[in-house]
Amino acid sequence: MPGSALGLVAFFTTASLVAGVASTWVVGPRRPRAAVAPAITAFVVLYLVGHRSEWSFGPTVRLFGFHVALAFDVAVTVAAAAFAAVAQRVLLEIARRERQPGSGT
């Protein structure tokens, strides 16, 4: 893989990590481990939308030698991380309610 492609992958990996951490900070729980699922989800969705499907909306910029719809890609990353963080929060709430004594089950 050429260095420019590695640079682009590193950029979007970092963007996914930042989006994952930010989404868990906003939605909760505020633990480092909680950012893993939203960050991975953001990266996978970005890979599927940006690379596999080649969807591209809005203006493109040249980044590491590639034409990238940066605003669209970042929006997809943030939306995917936020969705995963909310889903994670809901699942954690359900699990906590089921573990509590006297939950009726």
C-alpha positions in Angstrom: 0.0 0.0 0.0 1.5 3.4 -1.0 2.3 5.9 1.7 -0.4 8.3 0.6 -3.1 5.6 1.1 -1.7 4.8 4.5 -1.9 8.5 5.3 -5.6 8.6 4.3 -6.4 5.5 6.3 -4.6 6.9 9.3 -6.5 10.2 8.9 -9.9 8.4 8.8 -8.9 6.1 11.6 -8.1 9.1 13.8 -11.4 10.8 12.7 -13.3 7.6 13.7 -11.5 7.4 17.1 -12.2 11.1 17.8 -15.9 10.7 16.8 -16.2 7.6 19.0 -14.7 9.3 22.0 -16.8 12.4 21.5 -20.0 10.5 21.1 -19.5 8.5 24.3 -18.6 11.7 26.1 -21.9 13.2 25.1 -24.1 10.2 25.3 -22.3 8.2 28.0 -21.0 6.2 29.7 -17.9 8.2 30.1 -15.4 5.3 30.2 -12.5 4.7 27.8 -13.8 1.2 26.9 -17.2 2.6 26.0 -15.6 4.5 23.0 -14.5 1.2 21.3 -17.8 0.2 19.7 -18.7 3.7 18.4 -15.2 4.2 17.0 -15.2 0.8 15.2 -18.8 1.4 13.9 -17.8 4.8 12.6 -14.8 3.3 10.8 -16.7 0.4 9.3 -19.5 2.6 8.1 -17.1 5.1 6.7 -15.3 2.3 4.9 -18.5 0.9 3.5 -20.0 4.2 2.4 -16.8 6.0 1.3 -14.7 3.2 -0.1 -17.0 0.4 -1.1 -20.1 2.2 -2.4 -18.1 5.2 -3.6 -20.9 7.6 -2.6 -19.7 11.1 -2.7 -21.8 14.1 -1.9 -20.7 17.7 -1.8 -17.4 19.3 -2.8 -14.2 17.3 -2.8 -10.8 18.2 -1.6 -7.4 16.7 -2.4 -6.2 14.8 0.7 -3.0 12.7 0.5 -3.3 12.6 -3.3 -7.0 11.4 -3.3 -10.1 13.3 -4.1 -12.2 13.1 -0.9 -15.7 14.5 -0.1 -14.4 15.5 3.3 -17.5 17.1 4.7 -19.7 14.2 3.8 -17.2 11.6 5.1 -16.8 13.4 8.4 -20.6 13.7 8.7 -21.0 10.0 8.1 -18.3 9.2 10.7 -20.0 11.4 13.3 -23.5 10.1 12.6 -22.4 6.5 12.7 -20.5 7.0 16.0 -23.5 8.8 17.5 -25.9 6.1 16.5 -23.6 3.4 17.9 -23.2 5.3 21.2 -26.9 5.8 21.6 -27.5 2.1 20.8 -24.8 1.1 23.3 -26.3 3.3 26.0 -29.8 1.8 25.5 -28.4 -1.7 25.7 -26.4 -0.9 28.8 -29.6 0.5 30.4 -31.6 -2.6 29.6 -28.8 -4.8 31.0 -28.6 -2.8 34.2 -32.4 -2.9 34.7 -32.4 -6.7 34.3 -29.5 -7.1 36.8 -31.2 -5.1 39.5 -32.9 -7.1 42.3 -36.7 -6.9 42.2 -36.9 -6.3 38.5 -39.9 -8.6 38.2 -38.2 -11.4 36.3 
